[in-house]
Amino acid sequence: MRRLKRIAEARRHLDAAAEIFRGLGAAPWTARADRELRATGITVSTTADSGLAALTPQQRQIAQLAAAGHTNKEIAARLFLSPRTVAAHLYQVFPKLGITSRAALRDALGNGTSE
């Protein structure tokens, strides 16, 4: 419909599809519907995919240990990982949480920091 210049009708269907896919947890299909919505001129909010919800369980665990003050080597030893792997995970966590420093981790994670 969008490609046939029926923008208003396409928006309605794409919005409904995106909500259904989001509810089902079908991330690739949600992203595709969101891209098509953007192509119609709608601004699509990505707040559901940002912050703590966007972290994998391992990234969340690494972030919590880093927020508790552990070094990459200590985190790696505790989780049986390489310190470089820990650093790579933290590098991915920072933009997801919207922070730029390790010191901001505790605030970004809230009071739920545990060891």
Biopython code that builds the backbone (N, CA, C, O; Angstrom):
import numpy as np
from Bio.PDB.StructureBuilder import StructureBuilder

atoms = [
    (1, "MET", "N", (0.823, -1.195, 0.000)),
    (1, "MET", "CA", (0.000, 0.000, 0.000)),
    (1, "MET", "C", (0.867, 1.257, 0.000)),
    (1, "MET", "O", (0.579, 2.230, -0.697)),
    (2, "ARG", "N", (1.934, 1.214, 0.797)),
    (2, "ARG", "CA", (2.804, 2.387, 0.860)),
    (2, "ARG", "C", (3.420, 2.662, -0.495)),
    (2, "ARG", "O", (3.523, 3.812, -0.923)),
    (3, "ARG", "N", (3.825, 1.609, -1.159)),
    (3, "ARG", "CA", (4.463, 1.771, -2.470)),
    (3, "ARG", "C", (3.473, 2.202, -3.546)),
    (3, "ARG", "O", (3.867, 2.711, -4.595)),
    (4, "LEU", "N", (2.186, 1.996, -3.280)),
    (4, "LEU", "CA", (1.148, 2.436, -4.211)),
    (4, "LEU", "C", (0.611, 3.820, -3.844)),
    (4, "LEU", "O", (-0.409, 4.262, -4.372)),
    (5, "LYS", "N", (1.320, 4.501, -2.924)),
    (5, "LYS", "CA", (0.985, 5.867, -2.487)),
    (5, "LYS", "C", (-0.311, 5.945, -1.685)),
    (5, "LYS", "O", (-0.938, 7.002, -1.612)),
    (6, "ARG", "N", (-0.711, 4.831, -1.087)),
    (6, "ARG", "CA", (-1.872, 4.847, -0.185)),
    (6, "ARG", "C", (-1.336, 4.907, 1.245)),
    (6, "ARG", "O", (-1.481, 3.966, 2.024)),
    (7, "ILE", "N", (-0.713, 6.042, 1.563)),
    (7, "ILE", "CA", (0.050, 6.231, 2.794)),
    (7, "ILE", "C", (-0.822, 6.084, 4.046)),
    (7, "ILE", "O", (-0.456, 5.351, 4.964)),
    (8, "ALA", "N", (-1.961, 6.763, 4.095)),
    (8, "ALA", "CA", (-2.801, 6.732, 5.298)),
    (8, "ALA", "C", (-3.269, 5.319, 5.613)),
    (8, "ALA", "O", (-3.253, 4.888, 6.766)),
    (9, "GLU", "N", (-3.683, 4.606, 4.578)),
    (9, "GLU", "CA", (-4.145, 3.236, 4.786)),
    (9, "GLU", "C", (-2.981, 2.329, 5.196)),
    (9, "GLU", "O", (-3.145, 1.453, 6.046)),
    (10, "ALA", "N", (-1.812, 2.539, 4.596)),
    (10, "ALA", "CA", (-0.628, 1.755, 4.934)),
    (10, "ALA", "C", (-0.220, 1.998, 6.381)),
    (10, "ALA", "O", (0.134, 1.053, 7.086)),
    (11, "ARG", "N", (-0.264, 3.241, 6.834)),
    (11, "ARG", "CA", (0.109, 3.563, 8.221)),
    (11, "ARG", "C", (-0.752, 2.805, 9.208)),
    (11, "ARG", "O", (-0.251, 2.262, 10.193)),
    (12, "ARG", "N", (-2.049, 2.768, 8.944)),
    (12, "ARG", "CA", (-2.973, 2.096, 9.853)),
    (12, "ARG", "C", (-2.626, 0.607, 9.980)),
    (12, "ARG", "O", (-2.566, 0.071, 11.087)),
    (13, "HIS", "N", (-2.401, -0.046, 8.855)),
    (13, "HIS", "CA", (-2.089, -1.475, 8.875)),
    (13, "HIS", "C", (-0.693, -1.746, 9.447)),
    (13, "HIS", "O", (-0.499, -2.701, 10.199)),
    (14, "LEU", "N", (0.263, -0.906, 9.087)),
    (14, "LEU", "CA", (1.622, -1.099, 9.594)),
    (14, "LEU", "C", (1.695, -0.881, 11.100)),
    (14, "LEU", "O", (2.411, -1.593, 11.804)),
    (15, "ASP", "N", (0.948, 0.109, 11.590)),
    (15, "ASP", "CA", (0.929, 0.361, 13.026)),
    (15, "ASP", "C", (0.326, -0.828, 13.775)),
    (15, "ASP", "O", (0.849, -1.247, 14.807)),
    (16, "ALA", "N", (-0.766, -1.363, 13.255)),
    (16, "ALA", "CA", (-1.391, -2.531, 13.885)),
    (16, "ALA", "C", (-0.451, -3.731, 13.837)),
    (16, "ALA", "O", (-0.326, -4.464, 14.818)),
    (17, "ALA", "N", (0.205, -3.930, 12.707)),
    (17, "ALA", "CA", (1.133, -5.057, 12.575)),
    (17, "ALA", "C", (2.300, -4.921, 13.549)),
    (17, "ALA", "O", (2.699, -5.896, 14.186)),
    (18, "ALA", "N", (2.847, -3.709, 13.662)),
    (18, "ALA", "CA", (3.978, -3.486, 14.570)),
    (18, "ALA", "C", (3.583, -3.796, 16.011)),
    (18, "ALA", "O", (4.363, -4.394, 16.753)),
    (19, "GLU", "N", (2.388, -3.397, 16.407)),
    (19, "GLU", "CA", (1.932, -3.665, 17.779)),
    (19, "GLU", "C", (1.745, -5.154, 18.019)),
    (19, "GLU", "O", (2.089, -5.662, 19.087)),
    (20, "ILE", "N", (1.201, -5.858, 17.029)),
    (20, "ILE", "CA", (1.018, -7.311, 17.171)),
    (20, "ILE", "C", (2.370, -8.004, 17.277)),
    (20, "ILE", "O", (2.566, -8.857, 18.142)),
    (21, "PHE", "N", (3.310, -7.636, 16.393)),
    (21, "PHE", "CA", (4.639, -8.244, 16.433)),
    (21, "PHE", "C", (5.347, -7.932, 17.738)),
    (21, "PHE", "O", (6.021, -8.795, 18.301)),
    (22, "ARG", "N", (5.200, -6.691, 18.229)),
    (22, "ARG", "CA", (5.823, -6.301, 19.494)),
    (22, "ARG", "C", (5.255, -7.144, 20.632)),
    (22, "ARG", "O", (5.996, -7.588, 21.508)),
    (23, "GLY", "N", (3.951, -7.364, 20.619)),
    (23, "GLY", "CA", (3.303, -8.169, 21.658)),
    (23, "GLY", "C", (3.733, -9.623, 21.624)),
    (23, "GLY", "O", (3.806, -10.285, 22.660)),
    (24, "LEU", "N", (4.018, -10.117, 20.426)),
    (24, "LEU", "CA", (4.466, -11.502, 20.278)),
    (24, "LEU", "C", (5.947, -11.674, 20.573)),
    (24, "LEU", "O", (6.426, -12.796, 20.740)),
    (25, "GLY", "N", (6.676, -10.556, 20.636)),
    (25, "GLY", "CA", (8.115, -10.624, 20.865)),
    (25, "GLY", "C", (8.898, -10.970, 19.606)),
    (25, "GLY", "O", (10.029, -11.449, 19.686)),
    (26, "ALA", "N", (8.299, -10.730, 18.449)),
    (26, "ALA", "CA", (8.952, -11.021, 17.165)),
    (26, "ALA", "C", (9.770, -9.795, 16.748)),
    (26, "ALA", "O", (9.316, -8.973, 15.952)),
    (27, "ALA", "N", (10.971, -9.688, 17.292)),
    (27, "ALA", "CA", (11.804, -8.497, 17.080)),
    (27, "ALA", "C", (12.118, -8.212, 15.613)),
    (27, "ALA", "O", (12.022, -7.056, 15.202)),
    (28, "PRO", "N", (12.490, -9.214, 14.795)),
    (28, "PRO", "CA", (12.799, -8.895, 13.392)),
    (28, "PRO", "C", (11.588, -8.336, 12.635)),
    (28, "PRO", "O", (11.720, -7.409, 11.835)),
    (29, "TRP", "N", (10.415, -8.908, 12.896)),
    (29, "TRP", "CA", (9.215, -8.427, 12.209)),
    (29, "TRP", "C", (8.786, -7.063, 12.742)),
    (29, "TRP", "O", (8.282, -6.232, 11.987)),
    (30, "THR", "N", (8.983, -6.831, 14.031)),
    (30, "THR", "CA", (8.686, -5.515, 14.598)),
    (30, "THR", "C", (9.577, -4.462, 13.962)),
    (30, "THR", "O", (9.109, -3.386, 13.589)),
    (31, "ALA", "N", (10.860, -4.774, 13.839)),
    (31, "ALA", "CA", (11.795, -3.832, 13.237)),
    (31, "ALA", "C", (11.427, -3.550, 11.788)),
    (31, "ALA", "O", (11.530, -2.412, 11.329)),
    (32, "ARG", "N", (11.000, -4.576, 11.070)),
    (32, "ARG", "CA", (10.610, -4.381, 9.671)),
    (32, "ARG", "C", (9.378, -3.490, 9.558)),
    (32, "ARG", "O", (9.335, -2.591, 8.717)),
    (33, "ALA", "N", (8.376, -3.736, 10.404)),
    (33, "ALA", "CA", (7.174, -2.900, 10.395)),
    (33, "ALA", "C", (7.509, -1.464, 10.791)),
    (33, "ALA", "O", (6.959, -0.520, 10.224)),
    (34, "ASP", "N", (8.404, -1.295, 11.757)),
    (34, "ASP", "CA", (8.825, 0.049, 12.168)),
    (34, "ASP", "C", (9.545, 0.782, 11.033)),
    (34, "ASP", "O", (9.343, 1.979, 10.832)),
    (35, "ARG", "N", (10.386, 0.054, 10.295)),
    (35, "ARG", "CA", (11.072, 0.673, 9.144)),
    (35, "ARG", "C", (10.071, 1.130, 8.093)),
    (35, "ARG", "O", (10.209, 2.216, 7.529)),
    (36, "GLU", "N", (9.075, 0.311, 7.832)),
    (36, "GLU", "CA", (8.050, 0.688, 6.853)),
    (36, "GLU", "C", (7.238, 1.884, 7.348)),
    (36, "GLU", "O", (6.871, 2.756, 6.561)),
    (37, "LEU", "N", (6.961, 1.923, 8.645)),
    (37, "LEU", "CA", (6.256, 3.080, 9.209)),
    (37, "LEU", "C", (7.080, 4.352, 9.055)),
    (37, "LEU", "O", (6.550, 5.406, 8.707)),
    (38, "ARG", "N", (8.386, 4.245, 9.319)),
    (38, "ARG", "CA", (9.260, 5.409, 9.143)),
    (38, "ARG", "C", (9.240, 5.886, 7.696)),
    (38, "ARG", "O", (9.308, 7.086, 7.429)),
    (39, "ALA", "N", (9.147, 4.945, 6.768)),
    (39, "ALA", "CA", (9.123, 5.297, 5.353)),
    (39, "ALA", "C", (7.849, 6.071, 4.987)),
    (39, "ALA", "O", (7.829, 6.796, 3.993)),
    (40, "THR", "N", (6.798, 5.918, 5.782)),
    (40, "THR", "CA", (5.572, 6.679, 5.528)),
    (40, "THR", "C", (5.628, 8.072, 6.153)),
    (40, "THR", "O", (4.718, 8.880, 5.963)),
    (41, "GLY", "N", (6.689, 8.348, 6.891)),
    (41, "GLY", "CA", (6.837, 9.662, 7.498)),
    (41, "GLY", "C", (6.504, 9.722, 8.974)),
    (41, "GLY", "O", (6.524, 10.803, 9.563)),
    (42, "ILE", "N", (6.201, 8.596, 9.586)),
    (42, "ILE", "CA", (5.873, 8.540, 11.020)),
    (42, "ILE", "C", (7.165, 8.372, 11.810)),
    (42, "ILE", "O", (8.041, 7.605, 11.413)),
    (43, "THR", "N", (7.286, 9.081, 12.920)),
    (43, "THR", "CA", (8.415, 8.888, 13.818)),
    (43, "THR", "C", (8.081, 7.734, 14.748)),
    (43, "THR", "O", (7.079, 7.772, 15.462)),
    (44, "VAL", "N", (8.917, 6.718, 14.738)),
    (44, "VAL", "CA", (8.677, 5.521, 15.544)),
    (44, "VAL", "C", (9.559, 5.587, 16.769)),
    (44, "VAL", "O", (10.774, 5.748, 16.658)),
    (45, "SER", "N", (8.952, 5.464, 17.941)),
    (45, "SER", "CA", (9.683, 5.483, 19.199)),
    (45, "SER", "C", (10.292, 4.117, 19.454)),
    (45, "SER", "O", (9.644, 3.090, 19.252)),
    (46, "THR", "N", (11.543, 4.109, 19.899)),
    (46, "THR", "CA", (12.215, 2.846, 20.209)),
    (46, "THR", "C", (12.486, 2.718, 21.704)),
    (46, "THR", "O", (13.458, 2.076, 22.100)),
    (47, "THR", "N", (11.646, 3.316, 22.535)),
    (47, "THR", "CA", (11.880, 3.268, 23.975)),
    (47, "THR", "C", (11.761, 1.859, 24.541)),
    (47, "THR", "O", (12.384, 1.552, 25.557)),
    (48, "ALA", "N", (10.979, 1.005, 23.908)),
    (48, "ALA", "CA", (10.849, -0.354, 24.425)),
    (48, "ALA", "C", (12.135, -1.152, 24.241)),
    (48, "ALA", "O", (12.404, -2.093, 24.988)),
    (49, "ASP", "N", (12.929, -0.768, 23.238)),
    (49, "ASP", "CA", (14.161, -1.489, 22.970)),
    (49, "ASP", "C", (15.382, -0.774, 23.515)),
    (49, "ASP", "O", (16.496, -1.027, 23.057)),
    (50, "SER", "N", (15.201, 0.097, 24.464)),
    (50, "SER", "CA", (16.350, 0.779, 25.039)),
    (50, "SER", "C", (16.365, 0.547, 26.542)),
    (50, "SER", "O", (15.378, 0.083, 27.113)),
    (51, "GLY", "N", (17.451, 0.861, 27.162)),
    (51, "GLY", "CA", (17.567, 0.694, 28.603)),
    (51, "GLY", "C", (17.744, -0.754, 29.000)),
    (51, "GLY", "O", (18.280, -1.561, 28.241)),
    (52, "LEU", "N", (17.291, -1.071, 30.187)),
    (52, "LEU", "CA", (17.495, -2.415, 30.736)),
    (52, "LEU", "C", (16.833, -3.502, 29.905)),
    (52, "LEU", "O", (17.328, -4.628, 29.856)),
    (53, "ALA", "N", (15.724, -3.185, 29.253)),
    (53, "ALA", "CA", (15.027, -4.185, 28.455)),
    (53, "ALA", "C", (15.859, -4.647, 27.268)),
    (53, "ALA", "O", (15.665, -5.755, 26.769)),
    (54, "ALA", "N", (16.777, -3.814, 26.814)),
    (54, "ALA", "CA", (17.586, -4.143, 25.642)),
    (54, "ALA", "C", (18.801, -5.005, 25.994)),
    (54, "ALA", "O", (19.464, -5.525, 25.096)),
    (55, "LEU", "N", (19.100, -5.164, 27.270)),
    (55, "LEU", "CA", (20.277, -5.928, 27.678)),
    (55, "LEU", "C", (19.983, -7.423, 27.695)),
    (55, "LEU", "O", (18.901, -7.859, 28.088)),
    (56, "THR", "N", (20.975, -8.194, 27.257)),
    (56, "THR", "CA", (20.865, -9.643, 27.380)),
    (56, "THR", "C", (21.129, -9.996, 28.848)),
    (56, "THR", "O", (21.673, -9.175, 29.586)),
    (57, "PRO", "N", (20.757, -11.194, 29.279)),
    (57, "PRO", "CA", (21.020, -11.564, 30.677)),
    (57, "PRO", "C", (22.502, -11.473, 31.051)),
    (57, "PRO", "O", (22.845, -11.050, 32.155)),
    (58, "GLN", "N", (23.375, -11.872, 30.123)),
    (58, "GLN", "CA", (24.810, -11.798, 30.421)),
    (58, "GLN", "C", (25.272, -10.348, 30.504)),
    (58, "GLN", "O", (26.074, -10.006, 31.373)),
    (59, "GLN", "N", (24.781, -9.496, 29.615)),
    (59, "GLN", "CA", (25.150, -8.084, 29.674)),
    (59, "GLN", "C", (24.656, -7.448, 30.968)),
    (59, "GLN", "O", (25.354, -6.633, 31.573)),
    (60, "ARG", "N", (23.465, -7.819, 31.384)),
    (60, "ARG", "CA", (22.912, -7.277, 32.639)),
    (60, "ARG", "C", (23.768, -7.703, 33.830)),
    (60, "ARG", "O", (24.044, -6.899, 34.720)),
    (61, "GLN", "N", (24.184, -8.958, 33.844)),
    (61, "GLN", "CA", (25.008, -9.463, 34.941)),
    (61, "GLN", "C", (26.365, -8.761, 34.964)),
    (61, "GLN", "O", (26.846, -8.376, 36.029)),
    (62, "ILE", "N", (26.977, -8.593, 33.804)),
    (62, "ILE", "CA", (28.262, -7.904, 33.721)),
    (62, "ILE", "C", (28.118, -6.455, 34.154)),
    (62, "ILE", "O", (28.966, -5.935, 34.880)),
    (63, "ALA", "N", (27.051, -5.798, 33.716)),
    (63, "ALA", "CA", (26.831, -4.400, 34.079)),
    (63, "ALA", "C", (26.622, -4.250, 35.588)),
    (63, "ALA", "O", (27.113, -3.298, 36.195)),
    (64, "GLN", "N", (25.897, -5.187, 36.187)),
    (64, "GLN", "CA", (25.667, -5.119, 37.628)),
    (64, "GLN", "C", (26.960, -5.310, 38.405)),
    (64, "GLN", "O", (27.191, -4.631, 39.405)),
    (65, "LEU", "N", (27.796, -6.222, 37.956)),
    (65, "LEU", "CA", (29.074, -6.437, 38.639)),
    (65, "LEU", "C", (29.994, -5.226, 38.454)),
    (65, "LEU", "O", (30.702, -4.835, 39.383)),
    (66, "ALA", "N", (29.983, -4.638, 37.265)),
    (66, "ALA", "CA", (30.797, -3.441, 37.034)),
    (66, "ALA", "C", (30.292, -2.275, 37.869)),
    (66, "ALA", "O", (31.084, -1.481, 38.378)),
    (67, "ALA", "N", (28.971, -2.171, 38.011)),
    (67, "ALA", "CA", (28.397, -1.100, 38.830)),
    (67, "ALA", "C", (28.745, -1.286, 40.307)),
    (67, "ALA", "O", (28.830, -0.315, 41.059)),
    (68, "ALA", "N", (28.943, -2.536, 40.711)),
    (68, "ALA", "CA", (29.311, -2.819, 42.098)),
    (68, "ALA", "C", (30.783, -2.531, 42.371)),
    (68, "ALA", "O", (31.238, -2.639, 43.509)),
    (69, "GLY", "N", (31.533, -2.161, 41.321)),
    (69, "GLY", "CA", (32.917, -1.755, 41.506)),
    (69, "GLY", "C", (33.961, -2.788, 41.133)),
    (69, "GLY", "O", (35.147, -2.583, 41.389)),
    (70, "HIS", "N", (33.546, -3.895, 40.533)),
    (70, "HIS", "CA", (34.497, -4.930, 40.140)),
    (70, "HIS", "C", (35.226, -4.539, 38.856)),
    (70, "HIS", "O", (34.667, -3.862, 37.993)),
    (71, "THR", "N", (36.467, -4.971, 38.742)),
    (71, "THR", "CA", (37.242, -4.723, 37.525)),
    (71, "THR", "C", (36.859, -5.757, 36.469)),
    (71, "THR", "O", (36.192, -6.747, 36.768)),
    (72, "ASN", "N", (37.289, -5.514, 35.232)),
    (72, "ASN", "CA", (37.009, -6.467, 34.158)),
    (72, "ASN", "C", (37.613, -7.833, 34.464)),
    (72, "ASN", "O", (36.998, -8.862, 34.184)),
    (73, "LYS", "N", (38.817, -7.846, 35.040)),
    (73, "LYS", "CA", (39.453, -9.126, 35.379)),
    (73, "LYS", "C", (38.656, -9.874, 36.447)),
    (73, "LYS", "O", (38.489, -11.090, 36.352)),
    (74, "GLU", "N", (38.171, -9.172, 37.445)),
    (74, "GLU", "CA", (37.382, -9.807, 38.501)),
    (74, "GLU", "C", (36.062, -10.355, 37.945)),
    (74, "GLU", "O", (35.645, -11.463, 38.282)),
    (75, "ILE", "N", (35.420, -9.565, 37.094)),
    (75, "ILE", "CA", (34.161, -10.007, 36.479)),
    (75, "ILE", "C", (34.417, -11.241, 35.617)),
    (75, "ILE", "O", (33.654, -12.206, 35.656)),
    (76, "ALA", "N", (35.492, -11.199, 34.844)),
    (76, "ALA", "CA", (35.833, -12.323, 33.965)),
    (76, "ALA", "C", (36.085, -13.598, 34.772)),
    (76, "ALA", "O", (35.628, -14.676, 34.393)),
    (77, "ALA", "N", (36.799, -13.475, 35.864)),
    (77, "ALA", "CA", (37.084, -14.649, 36.697)),
    (77, "ALA", "C", (35.800, -15.207, 37.298)),
    (77, "ALA", "O", (35.625, -16.423, 37.377)),
    (78, "ARG", "N", (34.916, -14.333, 37.716)),
    (78, "ARG", "CA", (33.677, -14.771, 38.340)),
    (78, "ARG", "C", (32.740, -15.451, 37.341)),
    (78, "ARG", "O", (32.046, -16.403, 37.695)),
    (79, "LEU", "N", (32.716, -14.966, 36.090)),
    (79, "LEU", "CA", (31.791, -15.492, 35.089)),
    (79, "LEU", "C", (32.452, -16.460, 34.102)),
    (79, "LEU", "O", (31.823, -16.897, 33.138)),
    (80, "PHE", "N", (33.720, -16.789, 34.348)),
    (80, "PHE", "CA", (34.467, -17.698, 33.485)),
    (80, "PHE", "C", (34.514, -17.193, 32.038)),
    (80, "PHE", "O", (34.245, -17.932, 31.091)),
    (81, "LEU", "N", (34.861, -15.919, 31.902)),
    (81, "LEU", "CA", (34.996, -15.273, 30.597)),
    (81, "LEU", "C", (36.377, -14.660, 30.473)),
    (81, "LEU", "O", (37.137, -14.614, 31.440)),
    (82, "SER", "N", (36.689, -14.200, 29.302)),
    (82, "SER", "CA", (37.916, -13.446, 29.077)),
    (82, "SER", "C", (37.670, -11.991, 29.470)),
    (82, "SER", "O", (36.569, -11.480, 29.268)),
    (83, "PRO", "N", (38.682, -11.313, 30.030)),
    (83, "PRO", "CA", (38.510, -9.878, 30.325)),
    (83, "PRO", "C", (38.166, -9.062, 29.078)),
    (83, "PRO", "O", (37.483, -8.043, 29.173)),
    (84, "ARG", "N", (38.631, -9.502, 27.924)),
    (84, "ARG", "CA", (38.310, -8.804, 26.673)),
    (84, "ARG", "C", (36.840, -8.986, 26.315)),
    (84, "ARG", "O", (36.214, -8.077, 25.770)),
    (85, "THR", "N", (36.290, -10.157, 26.619)),
    (85, "THR", "CA", (34.868, -10.390, 26.374)),
    (85, "THR", "C", (34.029, -9.496, 27.281)),
    (85, "THR", "O", (33.016, -8.939, 26.857)),
    (86, "VAL", "N", (34.462, -9.368, 28.527)),
    (86, "VAL", "CA", (33.763, -8.477, 29.464)),
    (86, "VAL", "C", (33.801, -7.048, 28.942)),
    (86, "VAL", "O", (32.789, -6.348, 28.962)),
    (87, "ALA", "N", (34.970, -6.615, 28.475)),
    (87, "ALA", "CA", (35.098, -5.260, 27.936)),
    (87, "ALA", "C", (34.199, -5.064, 26.720)),
    (87, "ALA", "O", (33.601, -4.001, 26.554)),
    (88, "ALA", "N", (34.103, -6.075, 25.877)),
    (88, "ALA", "CA", (33.243, -5.979, 24.689)),
    (88, "ALA", "C", (31.777, -5.855, 25.084)),
    (88, "ALA", "O", (31.029, -5.080, 24.488)),
    (89, "HIS", "N", (31.369, -6.626, 26.096)),
    (89, "HIS", "CA", (29.981, -6.527, 26.566)),
    (89, "HIS", "C", (29.704, -5.141, 27.147)),
    (89, "HIS", "O", (28.657, -4.555, 26.873)),
    (90, "LEU", "N", (30.619, -4.622, 27.933)),
    (90, "LEU", "CA", (30.420, -3.283, 28.500)),
    (90, "LEU", "C", (30.363, -2.231, 27.402)),
    (90, "LEU", "O", (29.606, -1.265, 27.500)),
    (91, "TYR", "N", (31.158, -2.416, 26.364)),
    (91, "TYR", "CA", (31.163, -1.494, 25.222)),
    (91, "TYR", "C", (29.787, -1.479, 24.554)),
    (91, "TYR", "O", (29.350, -0.437, 24.066)),
    (92, "GLN", "N", (29.106, -2.616, 24.527)),
    (92, "GLN", "CA", (27.759, -2.699, 23.951)),
    (92, "GLN", "C", (26.694, -2.192, 24.910)),
    (92, "GLN", "O", (25.657, -1.690, 24.478)),
    (93, "VAL", "N", (26.943, -2.319, 26.211)),
    (93, "VAL", "CA", (25.962, -1.919, 27.218)),
    (93, "VAL", "C", (25.823, -0.400, 27.308)),
    (93, "VAL", "O", (24.716, 0.117, 27.461)),
    (94, "PHE", "N", (26.933, 0.305, 27.213)),
    (94, "PHE", "CA", (26.910, 1.759, 27.411)),
    (94, "PHE", "C", (25.912, 2.473, 26.499)),
    (94, "PHE", "O", (25.105, 3.255, 27.001)),
    (95, "PRO", "N", (25.928, 2.240, 25.173)),
    (95, "PRO", "CA", (24.950, 2.931, 24.332)),
    (95, "PRO", "C", (23.511, 2.486, 24.601)),
    (95, "PRO", "O", (22.581, 3.281, 24.466)),
    (96, "LYS", "N", (23.325, 1.220, 24.980)),
    (96, "LYS", "CA", (21.977, 0.734, 25.263)),
    (96, "LYS", "C", (21.381, 1.435, 26.475)),
    (96, "LYS", "O", (20.177, 1.685, 26.529)),
    (97, "LEU", "N", (22.236, 1.753, 27.452)),
    (97, "LEU", "CA", (21.767, 2.435, 28.657)),
    (97, "LEU", "C", (21.837, 3.948, 28.524)),
    (97, "LEU", "O", (21.345, 4.671, 29.390)),
    (98, "GLY", "N", (22.442, 4.431, 27.449)),
    (98, "GLY", "CA", (22.543, 5.875, 27.230)),
    (98, "GLY", "C", (23.559, 6.540, 28.137)),
    (98, "GLY", "O", (23.375, 7.684, 28.551)),
    (99, "ILE", "N", (24.637, 5.821, 28.449)),
    (99, "ILE", "CA", (25.676, 6.377, 29.319)),
    (99, "ILE", "C", (27.005, 6.367, 28.585)),
    (99, "ILE", "O", (27.152, 5.706, 27.557)),
    (100, "THR", "N", (27.969, 7.101, 29.119)),
    (100, "THR", "CA", (29.280, 7.163, 28.474)),
    (100, "THR", "C", (30.423, 6.794, 29.404)),
    (100, "THR", "O", (31.574, 6.740, 28.972)),
    (101, "SER", "N", (30.126, 6.540, 30.676)),
    (101, "SER", "CA", (31.204, 6.202, 31.600)),
    (101, "SER", "C", (30.779, 5.070, 32.533)),
    (101, "SER", "O", (29.594, 4.840, 32.775)),
    (102, "ARG", "N", (31.770, 4.390, 33.033)),
    (102, "ARG", "CA", (31.532, 3.287, 33.963)),
    (102, "ARG", "C", (30.910, 3.790, 35.267)),
    (102, "ARG", "O", (30.155, 3.073, 35.924)),
    (103, "ALA", "N", (31.237, 5.023, 35.627)),
    (103, "ALA", "CA", (30.701, 5.593, 36.866)),
    (103, "ALA", "C", (29.183, 5.782, 36.799)),
    (103, "ALA", "O", (28.521, 5.805, 37.836)),
    (104, "ALA", "N", (28.632, 5.915, 35.608)),
    (104, "ALA", "CA", (27.196, 6.139, 35.466)),
    (104, "ALA", "C", (26.387, 4.838, 35.487)),
    (104, "ALA", "O", (25.157, 4.874, 35.463)),
    (105, "LEU", "N", (27.070, 3.694, 35.532)),
    (105, "LEU", "CA", (26.369, 2.412, 35.525)),
    (105, "LEU", "C", (25.420, 2.242, 36.702)),
    (105, "LEU", "O", (24.285, 1.798, 36.527)),
    (106, "ARG", "N", (25.874, 2.587, 37.885)),
    (106, "ARG", "CA", (25.042, 2.390, 39.076)),
    (106, "ARG", "C", (23.741, 3.173, 38.979)),
    (106, "ARG", "O", (22.677, 2.656, 39.321)),
    (107, "ASP", "N", (23.819, 4.417, 38.514)),
    (107, "ASP", "CA", (22.611, 5.227, 38.351)),
    (107, "ASP", "C", (21.715, 4.672, 37.253)),
    (107, "ASP", "O", (20.493, 4.658, 37.395)),
    (108, "ALA", "N", (22.318, 4.215, 36.156)),
    (108, "ALA", "CA", (21.537, 3.699, 35.040)),
    (108, "ALA", "C", (20.819, 2.396, 35.396)),
    (108, "ALA", "O", (19.725, 2.130, 34.899)),
    (109, "LEU", "N", (21.438, 1.585, 36.258)),
    (109, "LEU", "CA", (20.845, 0.324, 36.648)),
    (109, "LEU", "C", (19.861, 0.482, 37.798)),
    (109, "LEU", "O", (19.106, -0.443, 38.097)),
    (110, "GLY", "N", (19.861, 1.621, 38.433)),
    (110, "GLY", "CA", (18.968, 1.837, 39.567)),
    (110, "GLY", "C", (19.536, 1.241, 40.833)),
    (110, "GLY", "O", (20.740, 1.004, 40.926)),
    (111, "ASN", "N", (18.698, 1.001, 41.789)),
    (111, "ASN", "CA", (19.132, 0.450, 43.066)),
    (111, "ASN", "C", (19.265, -1.060, 43.040)),
    (111, "ASN", "O", (19.600, -1.665, 44.059)),
    (112, "GLY", "N", (19.012, -1.681, 41.899)),
    (112, "GLY", "CA", (19.038, -3.135, 41.830)),
    (112, "GLY", "C", (20.403, -3.732, 41.587)),
    (112, "GLY", "O", (20.493, -4.847, 41.075)),
    (113, "THR", "N", (21.471, -3.033, 41.935)),
    (113, "THR", "CA", (22.797, -3.609, 41.727)),
    (113, "THR", "C", (23.063, -4.654, 42.788)),
    (113, "THR", "O", (22.981, -4.391, 43.988)),
    (114, "SER", "N", (23.385, -5.854, 42.312)),
    (114, "SER", "CA", (23.689, -6.930, 43.248)),
    (114, "SER", "C", (24.914, -7.671, 42.764)),
    (114, "SER", "O", (25.273, -7.598, 41.589)),
    (115, "GLU", "N", (25.547, -8.376, 43.661)),
    (115, "GLU", "CA", (26.739, -9.131, 43.303)),
    (115, "GLU", "C", (26.352, -10.514, 43.124)),
    (115, "GLU", "O", (27.195, -11.356, 42.815)),
]
sb = StructureBuilder()
sb.init_structure("model")
sb.init_model(0)
sb.init_chain("A")
sb.init_seg("    ")
for serial, (resi, resn, name, xyz) in enumerate(atoms, 1):
    if name == "N":
        sb.init_residue(resn, " ", resi, " ")
    sb.init_atom(name, np.array(xyz, "f"), 0.0, 1.0, " ", f" {name:<3s}", serial, name[0])
structure = sb.get_structure()
